Amino acid sequence: MSYRLSADIGGTFTDVVCINDETGEYTTTKVLTTPEKLTNGIMQGFDEVIGEKYQQVKNIVHGTTSGLNAVIERKGAKCAIITTRGFGDVLEIGRGNRPDMYNNRYQRPKPLVSRGDIYEVDERVSADGSVKLPLQTDSLKEIFDQLQGNYESIAICFINSYLNPENEEKAAEWLKERLGNEVMVITSSETAREWREYERTSTTVLNAYVSPITKSHLVALNEELRKRNFQGNLYIMQSNGGVMKDEIAADKAVQILMSGPVGGAIGGTVCGRKNVIGVDMGGTSFDVSLIVDGQTEITVESNVEGFPALVPTVNIFSIGAGGGSIAWEEGGGMRVGPQSAGAKPGPACYGQGGTQPTITDANLVLGRIDPDHFLDGRMKLDVEAARKAVGNFAAKFGMDIPTAAEGILAIANHKMADAIREITVRRGIDPREFTLLAFGGAGPMHAAHIAEELGIEEVMVPAVPGGFSAWGMLQADIRHDAVRTQMAPMDEVESETIDQIFDVLYEELCGVLKKEGISPENATFHKAMDLRYVGQEFTINLPVDDASEQVFNKEITKRNFHSLHERLYGHSAPGDPVEMVNLRLSVMAASNKVPASPAGNEKVAPSPIREFPGVFDFREQTVKVYNRSDLNTQCCIYGPAVIVELTATTVVPPKWKLTVNEMGSMVMTKE
């Protein structure tokens, strides 16, 4: 008997899933996140679901927001930058643009590394990749005393090193010999080998800023696992939707910054629907992902707290609207979020000292959460504390408690619906043609109301909603990406040259696969190119796989680019020259995907476990509470109703009905 474990650390809860590889049966749990030491919460969850059978655990997949939180809270490693003389101001200058141009209060985010921690050395690589000035080690010796003992990591970012990393590699080797393993030395050519100096430097700095924290966390986690005789592989979820071994992740922490939300997006690809809007609502954030024709959407560049990151990332749009989001007053109006009560003290109803009203408190006082069955009864909620918090908030507006609570939820639901519009309507995509897949501990509570506002006809709640991101991680493939910049009009480059670059990327990825213990014959490689019309600033990423072609076919690629440009922007210019900017190669090795095994309950007509009064549309109604384990494919439940289970609560509003499909997912539709 073999098992696989996964853990998704959220701002409030840590979700854990254990799957039996032979039967597909799963066990889940949800424990409070332990921000002071994340390992404690993870191991508590693992111990609950696997007991003492760690020797039978084949793989563990772990997604974490520790690196992202370090960036958000500015609690990353003490980091230095070494760059080419004359380029020390690259972070301060950035692009010189104003992303929010109509906001007269806009301020650029403060760089993660201050100007005093940026050091310049003598070296120079020309724009054609030739070494104009070899690295002058004397200039490294001059700054060594300032580096030694003062930093946890050093980012090396030399001009044009994406074309020729020779000087960067020499500098890294020189520093590692003298600093040892206590200081992480990270080069831009290993982190993001593509053009644009500011973006490449920003990505490398992000990597250096979070890698020591990630490495420390992974070392602590490995120690705890070894104490329990775990002998399998520990994988880390990446932002690109794949996983990689922990020893590789320790040096490439920038690639796992969005690893938590991505798990749910991957799980959405195997939910039984081709077009899906995934919404993950936890304690702190509301994350939206899009699946079209069964595939997640990958972007080649992302933005982390205002800093560009040249890392392939599943396209996820996030806002501060979770169960712990705090309701507050500003200028006589109601506001909700993005501030969150987090895990500690948490919402007022948690009884841990929280006094401010949150979305969870509003749901509780309106009868949309069963206080006796929260977390399957493991955590009793304090209704009076929630009423007091919401009551104090209501008094500011001269409202009664139910009206104020409805107002809190109405604002939150509108914000969440608008987040979905951001990645659908504003890009010409009609959300009414999609299924809304709701997960996270709080997602199923709000899903029907959000769908109603957007005109979406079907809402699906998967078999393990609160731990769905953790479950999705177990469906992810091993994945790695490589890139090279080759900027030139396509007509001026021979097809053989393009093939040679892809061959170099292939060899690079084969080296990474070797570290994973995987043969290239057991993996799949996918080619892509970043293309644009000559004179354009931005590119389009175009897959260029074509097994029927022995030599790269430029004509087919150009024709496909024109077609994609037409589809995305409504126009194309087939007579204009096409310029290639980056060549990309990704490799994927399939994991052992085991679908969740649906409950085998044979009851035809499940009975409610209790009833209590609730408020919908400012009117008190009787709410029936059902245990999800009692539901089956033959049942049909009409709202208002609440479905309780360990990892989440699902709300069925009036005029909605709920059924269960053959995969064990609950499906809600409006009557």
Secondary structure, DSSP 8 states (H G I E B T S, - for coil): --EEEEEEE-SSEEEEEEEETTT--EEEEEEE--TT-HHHHHHHHHHHHHTT-GGGEEEEEEE--HHHHHHHTT----EEEEEETT-TTHHHHTT---SSTT-TT------SS-GGGEEEES-EE-TTS-EEE---HHHHHHHHHHHTTT-SEEEEE-TTTTT--HHHHHHHHHHHHHHGGGSEEEEHHHH--SS-HHHHHHHHHHHHHHHHHHHHHHHHHHHHHHHTT--SEEEEE-TTS-EEEHHHHTT-GGGGTTHHHHHHHHHHTTSS-SSEEEEEE-SS-EEEEEEETTEE-EES-EEETTEEE-S-EE-EEEES-STTEEEEEETTEEEEEEEE-TTTT--GGGSSS--S-BHHHHHHHTT-S-TTSGGGGTS---HHHHHHHHHHHHHTTT--HHHHHHHHHHHHHHHHHHHHHHHTGGGT--GGGSEEEEESSSHHHHHHHHHHHHT--EEEE-SSSTTHHHHHHTT--EEEEEEEEEEEEGGGS-HHHHHHHHHHHHHHHHHHHHHHT--GGGSEEEEEEEEEETT-SS-EEEE---TT-SS--HHHHHHHHHHHHHHHHS---TTS-EEEEEEEEEEEE--------------SS---SEEEEEEETTEEEEEEEEEGGG--TT-EEESSEEEE-SS-EEEE-TTEEEEE-TTS-EEEEE-
